[in-house]
Amino acid sequence: MARPITLFTGQWADLPFEEVARLAADWGYDGLEIACWGDHLDVRKAAEDDTYVQNRRDILDKYNLKVWTISNHLLGQAVCDDPIDQRHQAILPAHIWGDGDAEGVRQRAAEEMQTTARAARALGVDVVVGFTGSAIWKTVAMFPPVPPEMIDAGYADFADRWNPILDVFDEVGVKFAHEVHPSEIAYDYWSTTRTLEAIGHREAFGLNWDPSHFVWQDLDPVGFLWDFKDRICHVDCKDAKRQVGNGRNGRMGSHLAWGDPRRGWDFVSTGHGDVPWEACFRMLNTIGYDGPISVEWEDAGMDRLVGAPEALQFVKSLAFDPPSASFDAAFSS
């Protein structure tokens, strides 16, 4: 069976859940990667109310869609972040923000990530994609010089805050798939290695592979798949285009607005950027990944109603299945 192709609803949370389901079905998607914001999924209701869960299922069934994954990036971001400030207030629900006391926000976010695991299980989903936040992302520029003990403390803080969350994931049989991404505790190759070491390589902590965040950092997304093949439990399809080389644009973004052409990179329509997609899909076949391929639409230069169906057709053209057993036998005979 071909791997299902889903649409991540995070960039569509301004629309009602049923409208997104209708659009995705009309375009030919197999299912949704449901974001836990907007009206798409309330994790507290899903964890406690069978009627609410059935309502989500009824909408999916109405449009012949499936769900394999839910995503709670916004809550996960607040678990470890330092500082907690107005940026977080803008993305967090009022009951998590509360009075804005930073430690209170972190603790409430952590508790709701535990609830997210229970919501996933109630919905029959085995994977939750999300962010972790980071107490040490603010030190990436490395000046003033960062003492090693500050970095050590950042990974210890991550382990202290996320191990109790992962205990609940273990308890309900769901995996957390961390999206390796700038601003997180694991944002590139070596920080991913350090993150896994910090929590003793526990099985509940997997990885969501999104190649766009690798190419603009000059990292190899194909090699990452091979080296972390035992951790890849979800795939997001998003492309990126590097716009450096003119002496003005740099990879740090220059505090320019989203989609500004003066940035050193931009997310683009799938297939028009720098991700080596064919090599990536060949490697997904090699490591035996058989889960969903989820389109995450973030192209600021194209209308999403045009781009999302275009991205689906592109992924369909390349997300080919691995060779069949009969094919392998023909070469070995």
Secondary structure, DSSP 8 states (H G I E B T S, - for coil): ----EEEEGGGGTTS-HHHHHHHHHHHT--EEEEESSTTS--HHHHHH-HHHHHHHHHHHHHTT-EEEEEE-HHHHHHHH-SS--HHHHHHS-HHHHTT--HHHHHHHHHHHHHHHHHHHHHHT--EEEE----SSGGGTT--S---HHHHHHHHHHHHHHHHHHHHHHHHHT-EEEEE--TTSS--SHHHHHHHHHHTTT-TTEEEEE-THHHHTTT--HHHHHHHTTTTEEEEEE-EEEE---SSS--TT-TT--TT-TTSSEEEESTTSSS--HHHHHHHHHHHT--S-EEE----TTS-HHHHHHHHHHHHHHH------HHHHHHHH-
